[in-house]
Amino acid sequence: MWATIFYTVVGALAYLFGLALGWDTLTSAPVPIAILYFAGLFGLTIASLLVGIWWFVGGEGERRLQRVLERRFGEPLPASDQAG
């Protein structure tokens, strides 16, 4: 859980840092290009957040990993203490 939080915070900071570095270029670009860029960035951000919520918060990643490990090693794993 802590690793997920750490990488989420680092990713958010990198996202904002990249946006800040490109701000002058974006504000000097023609308006239609800036709108298209921000619309694309917004869409990708929302899609990434939704996938992240489904995968990490919803527990899909842990369930898939558990299935793979059980298939590989042939014995059921105990329930995770981190769930819930």
Helices and strands as residue ranges (DSSP letters): H 2-21, H 23-28, H 31-52, I 53-57, H 60-73
